[in-house]
Amino acid sequence: MGRQGEPSVHRAVPPPREPPRELPVLAVAGPVGVSTAGRPTRVPPPPWVVGRGVVLFDLDGTLLDDLALIAGVAADVLHKTFGTTVEEARIHYLATTGMPFEAQLAQLYPQASPELRSTASRTFHQRKVTEAYARAKPFPEVPKLLKTLASARWNLAVTTGAETEMAELLLEREGIRYWFDDVLGSAQGTKREHLAEYRRRYGNMPIFLVGDSRFDMEAAVTAAGVQALGRASSIAGWTLTPQDLRRWGASWAAFSLAGLPVALEKLTRAAARPASRNRTPSRRK
């Protein structure tokens, strides 16, 4: 053996060779089989395992307590780009939140040129990362909530209009990425498309969307077999009450998600009850 830190020059006995290891097969492709004609075929992969059902969470304002931070950035961008007063711009942003920012601009400033709106959008997304996401934290109850839901065999996912890579980084930074099977962002489409894919993927399993905006509620209500659940918000100069979210289609809403596990239990029992009532009673002998 050479001195510490130096590699050994000679070995008396060569180390045993490990047996060759099989390379893992990607689940999306499925394992390779052999057809009756002797040609390799692809066997369909097994379906994803689902426990109780699926709960998809919006990111901004739902998992992350960052709505006030993002609204401040948006208000300043709208003020400097379109001349809207800061307070009015802030209210306009909050009133249309939940939509992609580009869609918000098209709705708020339809007369502005596409080039001006595109410039404002790029500036907003850059400052959102450096000024809002840099300080964003999960709501206090979120870590325990995710652990509780996962322990109760709920499959969890994130659906957001933010960039997928940024959402992944934020969840990793805050130590909660572990609990989610999937993170769906703008690269995978809109929230409506995310919900449609999950309904196709999971068949008749219960699916819930937890969000904090009218857009989230309406996206869930218009998706077949998806129930909307809401986090109400109350920040300086802006309040979205549980009653507002219920009016837009939420089956349950509160200012905190701490009661979400109990709400899910009640909603799933209520959904199963009509089916049990319609069963044909067994005949007595």
Secondary structure, DSSP 8 states (H G I E B T S, - for coil): --STTS--S--SS-------------TTT--EEE-TTS-EEE--------SSEEEEE-SBTTTBS-HHHHHHHHHHHHHHHH---HHHHHHHHHHTTTS-HHHHHHHH-TTS-HHHHHHHHHHHHHHIIIIIITT--B-TTHHHHHHHHHHTTEEEEEE-SS-HHHHHHHHHHTT-GGG-SEEE-GGG--HHHHHHHHHHHHTTS-EEEEESSHHHHHHHHTSTTEEEEEE-EEETTEEE-HHHHHHTTEEEEES-STTHHHHHHHHHHHHHHHHHHTS------
